[in-house]
Amino acid sequence: MNWQTATLLATLYDYAVQTRTLARIGARVLWNYDIANLRDAIAAQDPNALTLDIPCGGGLAVGDNPRHIAADISRHMLTRARRKTRTLLQADIYALPFPPSTFDACVTYNGLHCLDDPAAALRELARVLRPGGTLTGTTLVRGAGRDPLITAMQRAGIFGAPGTAADLRTWLTTAGLTAIELTPSGAVTGFTARK
């Protein structure tokens, strides 16, 4: 799926995620996931840290904070995120337009499983993270009871190449990150790691 041009699907997805009741029910039914975990991770972000949020989608994790840079490849999603912030950038997660060690924190919520090469995306996020900085995110993983649905989403072109929780740990380690913590909830795994 080309998230740059799939505006109807992106709009429906964003509406569901931004609507608390729909998000809670959808996350539980589809992925056996307690979406309160995502909201807790977002609330725990340091507002003083220079943070890159990619893909930001419709801006679930953004606020009106000039130190929080919301980025997405989809111009449509950036337009939706503009409702919450003006600090937006259209960017490709595989080729970020920042020098090494720019950000105190990088966040990537619910996007890695849509990518064809999540490991490459994590390496690029680690590149722009300063030493001592933190990468936080969530992603769907295989091997957590929802593989048939994940496969159907891949066949529909919505998902890229989600891995298992073990793959996620390997990708984070290979990106040069340490202090890795994985927090599974249904088919979603939350993660934090430090550079």
C-alpha positions as CSV (number, residue, x, y, z in Angstrom):
1,M,0.0,0.0,0.0
2,N,1.2,3.4,-0.8
3,W,0.4,5.4,2.3
4,Q,1.1,8.6,0.3
5,T,-1.9,8.1,-1.9
6,A,-4.3,5.9,0.1
7,T,-6.2,8.8,1.5
8,L,-9.5,7.1,2.2
9,L,-7.9,4.2,4.2
10,A,-5.6,6.7,6.0
11,T,-8.6,8.9,7.0
12,L,-10.6,5.9,8.3
13,Y,-7.6,4.6,10.2
14,D,-6.9,8.0,11.7
15,Y,-10.5,8.5,12.7
16,A,-10.6,5.2,14.5
17,V,-7.3,5.8,16.3
18,Q,-8.3,9.3,17.4
19,T,-11.7,8.2,18.7
20,R,-11.1,6.7,22.1
21,T,-14.0,4.3,22.1
22,L,-13.3,3.0,18.6
23,A,-9.6,2.7,19.3
24,R,-10.1,0.8,22.5
25,I,-12.6,-1.7,20.9
26,G,-10.7,-2.0,17.7
27,A,-7.4,-2.6,19.4
28,R,-8.9,-5.3,21.7
29,V,-10.9,-7.1,19.0
30,L,-8.4,-7.0,16.2
31,W,-5.1,-7.3,18.1
32,N,-6.1,-8.3,21.7
33,Y,-4.2,-5.1,22.7
34,D,-4.9,-2.7,25.6
35,I,-4.5,0.6,23.9
36,A,-4.1,2.3,27.3
37,N,-0.5,1.1,27.0
38,L,0.0,3.3,23.9
39,R,-1.7,6.3,25.6
40,D,0.6,5.7,28.7
41,A,3.7,5.7,26.5
42,I,2.6,8.9,24.8
43,A,1.9,10.6,28.2
44,A,5.4,9.6,29.4
45,Q,7.2,11.5,26.7
46,D,9.5,14.2,28.0
47,P,8.1,17.5,26.7
48,N,11.6,19.1,27.0
49,A,13.3,16.5,24.8
50,L,13.9,17.3,21.1
51,T,11.7,14.5,19.7
52,L,11.2,13.1,16.3
53,D,7.8,11.3,15.8
54,I,7.7,9.2,12.6
55,P,5.4,8.1,11.2
56,C,3.2,10.6,13.1
57,G,0.0,9.6,11.3
58,G,-2.8,12.0,12.2
59,G,-1.0,13.3,15.2
60,L,-2.1,11.0,18.1
61,A,1.2,11.5,19.9
62,V,1.7,15.2,19.0
63,G,0.9,18.3,20.9
64,D,1.6,21.9,20.3
65,N,5.2,21.6,21.3
66,P,7.9,23.1,19.1
67,R,10.4,20.5,20.4
68,H,8.3,17.7,19.0
69,I,8.8,17.2,15.3
70,A,6.0,15.3,13.7
71,A,7.0,13.6,10.4
72,D,5.3,11.3,8.0
73,I,5.7,10.3,4.3
74,S,2.0,10.9,3.7
75,R,1.0,14.5,3.0
76,H,-2.6,13.5,3.8
77,M,-1.7,12.4,7.3
78,L,0.4,15.5,7.9
79,T,-2.6,17.6,6.9
80,R,-4.6,15.7,9.5
81,A,-1.8,16.2,12.1
82,R,-1.8,19.9,11.4
83,R,-5.0,20.1,13.6
84,K,-2.7,19.5,16.6
85,T,0.7,21.0,15.7
86,R,2.5,23.2,13.2
87,T,5.9,21.5,13.6
88,L,5.5,19.1,10.7
89,L,7.8,17.6,8.1
90,Q,7.2,15.3,5.1
91,A,10.0,12.7,5.4
92,D,10.9,9.2,4.4
93,I,11.8,7.1,7.5
94,Y,14.5,5.3,5.5
95,A,16.3,8.6,4.6
96,L,15.7,11.2,7.3
97,P,16.9,14.7,6.4
98,F,18.8,15.2,9.7
99,P,22.5,14.9,10.6
100,P,23.5,12.1,13.0
101,S,22.8,12.6,16.7
102,T,20.2,15.3,16.3
103,F,17.4,14.1,18.6
104,D,17.1,13.4,22.3
105,A,14.2,11.0,21.6
106,C,12.6,9.3,18.6
107,V,9.1,7.8,18.8
108,T,7.5,5.5,16.3
109,Y,4.0,4.3,17.2
110,N,2.1,1.7,15.2
111,G,4.1,2.2,12.0
112,L,6.9,-0.3,11.7
113,H,4.7,-3.2,10.7
114,C,3.5,-1.2,7.7
115,L,7.1,-0.9,6.4
116,D,8.9,-3.3,4.0
117,D,12.1,-3.0,5.9
118,P,11.5,-2.2,9.6
119,A,15.2,-3.0,10.5
120,A,16.4,-0.3,8.1
121,A,13.9,2.2,9.6
122,L,15.2,1.4,13.1
123,R,18.8,1.9,11.9
124,E,17.9,5.3,10.5
125,L,16.1,6.3,13.7
126,A,19.2,5.2,15.7
127,R,21.4,7.3,13.4
128,V,19.6,10.5,14.2
129,L,19.3,9.7,17.9
130,R,22.0,11.3,20.1
131,P,24.1,9.1,22.4
132,G,22.1,8.5,25.5
133,G,18.9,9.2,23.6
134,T,15.8,7.0,23.7
135,L,13.8,5.3,21.0
136,T,10.3,4.3,22.0
137,G,7.5,2.7,20.0
138,T,4.9,0.1,19.3
139,T,4.5,-2.4,16.5
140,L,2.4,-5.4,15.6
141,V,4.4,-8.6,15.8
142,R,4.0,-12.1,14.5
143,G,3.7,-15.1,16.8
144,A,1.3,-13.4,19.2
145,G,-2.0,-15.1,18.1
146,R,-3.0,-12.8,15.2
147,D,-0.8,-14.1,12.4
148,P,-3.7,-14.9,10.0
149,L,-5.0,-11.3,10.3
150,I,-1.4,-9.9,9.8
151,T,-1.1,-12.1,6.7
152,A,-4.4,-10.8,5.4
153,M,-3.2,-7.3,5.9
154,Q,0.0,-8.0,4.1
155,R,-1.9,-9.6,1.1
156,A,-4.1,-6.4,1.0
157,G,-0.9,-4.4,0.8
158,I,-1.6,-2.6,4.1
159,F,1.2,-4.1,6.1
160,G,4.8,-4.6,5.0
161,A,7.1,-7.1,6.8
162,P,6.3,-7.3,10.5
163,G,8.5,-9.6,12.4
164,T,8.3,-11.4,15.7
165,A,9.2,-9.9,19.1
166,A,12.6,-11.7,18.8
167,D,13.1,-10.1,15.4
168,L,12.3,-6.7,16.9
169,R,14.9,-7.2,19.6
170,T,17.5,-8.2,16.9
171,W,16.6,-5.2,14.8
172,L,17.1,-2.9,17.8
173,T,20.4,-4.5,18.8
174,T,21.7,-4.4,15.2
175,A,20.8,-0.7,15.1
176,G,23.3,-0.2,17.9
177,L,20.7,0.3,20.7
178,T,21.0,-1.1,24.2
179,A,18.8,-1.3,27.4
180,I,16.1,-2.8,25.2
181,E,12.8,-3.4,26.9
182,L,9.9,-5.1,25.1
183,T,6.4,-5.0,26.5
184,P,4.0,-7.3,24.8
185,S,0.2,-6.8,24.9
186,G,-1.7,-9.1,22.6
187,A,-0.2,-8.8,19.1
188,V,1.4,-5.4,19.8
189,T,4.8,-5.0,21.4
190,G,5.9,-1.8,23.0
191,F,9.6,-1.1,23.1
192,T,12.2,1.3,24.5
193,A,15.9,1.3,23.8
194,R,18.8,3.6,24.4
195,K,21.6,4.7,22.1
